[in-house]
Amino acid sequence: MDEVFVRVNGERRYLWRAVDHESEALEVHVTKVRDRSAAMDFLKRALKRFCSR
């Protein structure tokens, strides 16, 4: 899991990424806030997508 600060339309946003061992992005999520709730939402979404296979 990786987190990066980006600017979207001049506003600061947080880009959350799940990457594999080859540095390929598996899941990407952009949020306005950087807190536990945003991180947990991203993690749940990524796990739901990749663990249901």
PDB file as gemmi writes it, atoms N, CA and C in Angstrom:
CRYST1    1.000    1.000    1.000  90.00  90.00  90.00 P 1                      
ATOM      1  N   MET A   1       0.846  -1.157   0.000  1.00  0.00           N  
ATOM      2  CA  MET A   1       0.000   0.000   0.000  1.00  0.00           C  
ATOM      3  C   MET A   1       0.896   1.225   0.000  1.00  0.00           C  
ATOM      4  N   ASP A   2       0.483   2.233  -0.749  1.00  0.00           N  
ATOM      5  CA  ASP A   2       1.271   3.441  -0.917  1.00  0.00           C  
ATOM      6  C   ASP A   2       0.328   4.622  -0.861  1.00  0.00           C  
ATOM      7  N   GLU A   3       0.824   5.749  -0.391  1.00  0.00           N  
ATOM      8  CA  GLU A   3       0.030   6.963  -0.330  1.00  0.00           C  
ATOM      9  C   GLU A   3       0.854   8.112  -0.890  1.00  0.00           C  
ATOM     10  N   VAL A   4       0.221   8.933  -1.736  1.00  0.00           N  
ATOM     11  CA  VAL A   4       0.902  10.047  -2.383  1.00  0.00           C  
ATOM     12  C   VAL A   4      -0.008  11.266  -2.332  1.00  0.00           C  
ATOM     13  N   PHE A   5       0.571  12.435  -2.137  1.00  0.00           N  
ATOM     14  CA  PHE A   5      -0.169  13.688  -2.204  1.00  0.00           C  
ATOM     15  C   PHE A   5      -0.179  14.153  -3.657  1.00  0.00           C  
ATOM     16  N   VAL A   6      -1.349  14.522  -4.176  1.00  0.00           N  
ATOM     17  CA  VAL A   6      -1.471  15.037  -5.537  1.00  0.00           C  
ATOM     18  C   VAL A   6      -2.355  16.278  -5.520  1.00  0.00           C  
ATOM     19  N   ARG A   7      -2.235  17.075  -6.563  1.00  0.00           N  
ATOM     20  CA  ARG A   7      -3.112  18.234  -6.719  1.00  0.00           C  
ATOM     21  C   ARG A   7      -4.086  17.954  -7.852  1.00  0.00           C  
ATOM     22  N   VAL A   8      -5.360  18.116  -7.551  1.00  0.00           N  
ATOM     23  CA  VAL A   8      -6.425  17.929  -8.540  1.00  0.00           C  
ATOM     24  C   VAL A   8      -7.213  19.231  -8.572  1.00  0.00           C  
ATOM     25  N   ASN A   9      -7.216  19.886  -9.712  1.00  0.00           N  
ATOM     26  CA  ASN A   9      -7.871  21.188  -9.861  1.00  0.00           C  
ATOM     27  C   ASN A   9      -7.406  22.183  -8.791  1.00  0.00           C  
ATOM     28  N   GLY A  10      -6.133  22.143  -8.468  1.00  0.00           N  
ATOM     29  CA  GLY A  10      -5.559  23.069  -7.511  1.00  0.00           C  
ATOM     30  C   GLY A  10      -5.781  22.713  -6.056  1.00  0.00           C  
ATOM     31  N   GLU A  11      -6.467  21.608  -5.785  1.00  0.00           N  
ATOM     32  CA  GLU A  11      -6.740  21.197  -4.407  1.00  0.00           C  
ATOM     33  C   GLU A  11      -5.923  19.961  -4.059  1.00  0.00           C  
ATOM     34  N   ARG A  12      -5.450  19.897  -2.832  1.00  0.00           N  
ATOM     35  CA  ARG A  12      -4.640  18.768  -2.377  1.00  0.00           C  
ATOM     36  C   ARG A  12      -5.529  17.553  -2.115  1.00  0.00           C  
ATOM     37  N   ARG A  13      -5.152  16.435  -2.705  1.00  0.00           N  
ATOM     38  CA  ARG A  13      -5.862  15.172  -2.528  1.00  0.00           C  
ATOM     39  C   ARG A  13      -4.868  14.091  -2.154  1.00  0.00           C  
ATOM     40  N   TYR A  14      -5.357  12.995  -1.653  1.00  0.00           N  
ATOM     41  CA  TYR A  14      -4.530  11.871  -1.250  1.00  0.00           C  
ATOM     42  C   TYR A  14      -4.835  10.691  -2.153  1.00  0.00           C  
ATOM     43  N   LEU A  15      -3.815  10.198  -2.793  1.00  0.00           N  
ATOM     44  CA  LEU A  15      -3.938   9.068  -3.720  1.00  0.00           C  
ATOM     45  C   LEU A  15      -3.424   7.827  -3.010  1.00  0.00           C  
ATOM     46  N   TRP A  16      -4.317   6.867  -2.788  1.00  0.00           N  
ATOM     47  CA  TRP A  16      -3.961   5.603  -2.154  1.00  0.00           C  
ATOM     48  C   TRP A  16      -3.812   4.565  -3.253  1.00  0.00           C  
ATOM     49  N   ARG A  17      -2.747   3.762  -3.183  1.00  0.00           N  
ATOM     50  CA  ARG A  17      -2.517   2.747  -4.196  1.00  0.00           C  
ATOM     51  C   ARG A  17      -2.137   1.422  -3.542  1.00  0.00           C  
ATOM     52  N   ALA A  18      -2.639   0.362  -4.122  1.00  0.00           N  
ATOM     53  CA  ALA A  18      -2.185  -0.983  -3.756  1.00  0.00           C  
ATOM     54  C   ALA A  18      -1.354  -1.456  -4.942  1.00  0.00           C  
ATOM     55  N   VAL A  19      -0.108  -1.851  -4.681  1.00  0.00           N  
ATOM     56  CA  VAL A  19       0.796  -2.278  -5.751  1.00  0.00           C  
ATOM     57  C   VAL A  19       1.253  -3.709  -5.501  1.00  0.00           C  
ATOM     58  N   ASP A  20       1.572  -4.413  -6.580  1.00  0.00           N  
ATOM     59  CA  ASP A  20       2.071  -5.781  -6.451  1.00  0.00           C  
ATOM     60  C   ASP A  20       3.598  -5.788  -6.434  1.00  0.00           C  
ATOM     61  N   HIS A  21       4.183  -6.962  -6.447  1.00  0.00           N  
ATOM     62  CA  HIS A  21       5.636  -7.090  -6.358  1.00  0.00           C  
ATOM     63  C   HIS A  21       6.370  -6.557  -7.585  1.00  0.00           C  
ATOM     64  N   GLU A  22       5.657  -6.330  -8.689  1.00  0.00           N  
ATOM     65  CA  GLU A  22       6.253  -5.761  -9.904  1.00  0.00           C  
ATOM     66  C   GLU A  22       5.949  -4.273 -10.040  1.00  0.00           C  
ATOM     67  N   SER A  23       5.451  -3.668  -8.974  1.00  0.00           N  
ATOM     68  CA  SER A  23       5.090  -2.241  -8.917  1.00  0.00           C  
ATOM     69  C   SER A  23       3.940  -1.862  -9.844  1.00  0.00           C  
ATOM     70  N   GLU A  24       3.092  -2.822 -10.170  1.00  0.00           N  
ATOM     71  CA  GLU A  24       1.883  -2.548 -10.952  1.00  0.00           C  
ATOM     72  C   GLU A  24       0.772  -2.137  -9.996  1.00  0.00           C  
ATOM     73  N   ALA A  25       0.033  -1.095 -10.340  1.00  0.00           N  
ATOM     74  CA  ALA A  25      -1.068  -0.631  -9.496  1.00  0.00           C  
ATOM     75  C   ALA A  25      -2.240  -1.594  -9.616  1.00  0.00           C  
ATOM     76  N   LEU A  26      -2.672  -2.128  -8.487  1.00  0.00           N  
ATOM     77  CA  LEU A  26      -3.806  -3.045  -8.460  1.00  0.00           C  
ATOM     78  C   LEU A  26      -5.111  -2.316  -8.184  1.00  0.00           C  
ATOM     79  N   GLU A  27      -5.050  -1.346  -7.312  1.00  0.00           N  
ATOM     80  CA  GLU A  27      -6.231  -0.579  -6.922  1.00  0.00           C  
ATOM     81  C   GLU A  27      -5.800   0.842  -6.633  1.00  0.00           C  
ATOM     82  N   VAL A  28      -6.622   1.823  -7.009  1.00  0.00           N  
ATOM     83  CA  VAL A  28      -6.316   3.238  -6.796  1.00  0.00           C  
ATOM     84  C   VAL A  28      -7.555   3.912  -6.228  1.00  0.00           C  
ATOM     85  N   HIS A  29      -7.348   4.797  -5.258  1.00  0.00           N  
ATOM     86  CA  HIS A  29      -8.463   5.497  -4.614  1.00  0.00           C  
ATOM     87  C   HIS A  29      -7.989   6.905  -4.259  1.00  0.00           C  
ATOM     88  N   VAL A  30      -8.794   7.932  -4.543  1.00  0.00           N  
ATOM     89  CA  VAL A  30      -8.457   9.324  -4.232  1.00  0.00           C  
ATOM     90  C   VAL A  30      -9.439   9.834  -3.177  1.00  0.00           C  
ATOM     91  N   THR A  31      -8.902  10.454  -2.119  1.00  0.00           N  
ATOM     92  CA  THR A  31      -9.750  10.991  -1.050  1.00  0.00           C  
ATOM     93  C   THR A  31      -9.374  12.427  -0.731  1.00  0.00           C  
ATOM     94  N   LYS A  32     -10.298  13.138  -0.107  1.00  0.00           N  
ATOM     95  CA  LYS A  32     -10.029  14.508   0.344  1.00  0.00           C  
ATOM     96  C   LYS A  32      -9.299  14.517   1.667  1.00  0.00           C  
ATOM     97  N   VAL A  33      -9.553  13.511   2.487  1.00  0.00           N  
ATOM     98  CA  VAL A  33      -8.969  13.474   3.834  1.00  0.00           C  
ATOM     99  C   VAL A  33      -7.971  12.335   3.957  1.00  0.00           C  
ATOM    100  N   ARG A  34      -7.054  12.503   4.898  1.00  0.00           N  
ATOM    101  CA  ARG A  34      -6.071  11.463   5.177  1.00  0.00           C  
ATOM    102  C   ARG A  34      -6.248  11.074   6.637  1.00  0.00           C  
ATOM    103  N   ASP A  35      -7.051  10.054   6.848  1.00  0.00           N  
ATOM    104  CA  ASP A  35      -7.286   9.585   8.198  1.00  0.00           C  
ATOM    105  C   ASP A  35      -7.509   8.074   8.199  1.00  0.00           C  
ATOM    106  N   ARG A  36      -7.735   7.540   9.366  1.00  0.00           N  
ATOM    107  CA  ARG A  36      -7.912   6.100   9.517  1.00  0.00           C  
ATOM    108  C   ARG A  36      -9.104   5.603   8.705  1.00  0.00           C  
ATOM    109  N   SER A  37     -10.175   6.341   8.713  1.00  0.00           N  
ATOM    110  CA  SER A  37     -11.383   5.943   7.992  1.00  0.00           C  
ATOM    111  C   SER A  37     -11.122   5.819   6.492  1.00  0.00           C  
ATOM    112  N   ALA A  38     -10.408   6.771   5.913  1.00  0.00           N  
ATOM    113  CA  ALA A  38     -10.088   6.725   4.487  1.00  0.00           C  
ATOM    114  C   ALA A  38      -9.193   5.536   4.168  1.00  0.00           C  
ATOM    115  N   ALA A  39      -8.228   5.274   5.029  1.00  0.00           N  
ATOM    116  CA  ALA A  39      -7.323   4.137   4.821  1.00  0.00           C  
ATOM    117  C   ALA A  39      -8.081   2.808   4.921  1.00  0.00           C  
ATOM    118  N   MET A  40      -8.956   2.690   5.894  1.00  0.00           N  
ATOM    119  CA  MET A  40      -9.717   1.453   6.067  1.00  0.00           C  
ATOM    120  C   MET A  40     -10.685   1.234   4.911  1.00  0.00           C  
ATOM    121  N   ASP A  41     -11.312   2.284   4.423  1.00  0.00           N  
ATOM    122  CA  ASP A  41     -12.204   2.164   3.264  1.00  0.00           C  
ATOM    123  C   ASP A  41     -11.443   1.639   2.055  1.00  0.00           C  
ATOM    124  N   PHE A  42     -10.266   2.197   1.827  1.00  0.00           N  
ATOM    125  CA  PHE A  42      -9.458   1.757   0.696  1.00  0.00           C  
ATOM    126  C   PHE A  42      -9.033   0.303   0.865  1.00  0.00           C  
ATOM    127  N   LEU A  43      -8.567  -0.045   2.048  1.00  0.00           N  
ATOM    128  CA  LEU A  43      -8.098  -1.406   2.300  1.00  0.00           C  
ATOM    129  C   LEU A  43      -9.229  -2.423   2.146  1.00  0.00           C  
ATOM    130  N   LYS A  44     -10.398  -2.115   2.666  1.00  0.00           N  
ATOM    131  CA  LYS A  44     -11.552  -3.016   2.532  1.00  0.00           C  
ATOM    132  C   LYS A  44     -11.933  -3.194   1.067  1.00  0.00           C  
ATOM    133  N   ARG A  45     -11.923  -2.096   0.320  1.00  0.00           N  
ATOM    134  CA  ARG A  45     -12.289  -2.167  -1.099  1.00  0.00           C  
ATOM    135  C   ARG A  45     -11.290  -3.002  -1.885  1.00  0.00           C  
ATOM    136  N   ALA A  46     -10.007  -2.806  -1.597  1.00  0.00           N  
ATOM    137  CA  ALA A  46      -8.972  -3.571  -2.297  1.00  0.00           C  
ATOM    138  C   ALA A  46      -9.054  -5.052  -1.949  1.00  0.00           C  
ATOM    139  N   LEU A  47      -9.226  -5.381  -0.677  1.00  0.00           N  
ATOM    140  CA  LEU A  47      -9.329  -6.772  -0.255  1.00  0.00           C  
ATOM    141  C   LEU A  47     -10.569  -7.448  -0.831  1.00  0.00           C  
ATOM    142  N   LYS A  48     -11.665  -6.734  -0.855  1.00  0.00           N  
ATOM    143  CA  LYS A  48     -12.896  -7.286  -1.408  1.00  0.00           C  
ATOM    144  C   LYS A  48     -12.724  -7.634  -2.881  1.00  0.00           C  
ATOM    145  N   ARG A  49     -12.040  -6.783  -3.601  1.00  0.00           N  
ATOM    146  CA  ARG A  49     -11.836  -6.997  -5.028  1.00  0.00           C  
ATOM    147  C   ARG A  49     -10.895  -8.174  -5.316  1.00  0.00           C  
ATOM    148  N   PHE A  50      -9.817  -8.295  -4.551  1.00  0.00           N  
ATOM    149  CA  PHE A  50      -8.797  -9.284  -4.867  1.00  0.00           C  
ATOM    150  C   PHE A  50      -8.904 -10.583  -4.084  1.00  0.00           C  
ATOM    151  N   CYS A  51      -9.632 -10.594  -2.990  1.00  0.00           N  
ATOM    152  CA  CYS A  51      -9.770 -11.840  -2.216  1.00  0.00           C  
ATOM    153  C   CYS A  51     -10.998 -12.624  -2.623  1.00  0.00           C  
ATOM    154  N   SER A  52     -11.864 -12.053  -3.431  1.00  0.00           N  
ATOM    155  CA  SER A  52     -13.068 -12.763  -3.862  1.00  0.00           C  
ATOM    156  C   SER A  52     -12.834 -13.590  -5.123  1.00  0.00           C  
ATOM    157  N   ARG A  53     -11.628 -13.591  -5.645  1.00  0.00           N  
ATOM    158  CA  ARG A  53     -11.333 -14.327  -6.873  1.00  0.00           C  
ATOM    159  C   ARG A  53     -11.199 -15.781  -6.641  1.00  0.00           C  
TER     160      ARG A  53                                                      
END                                                                             
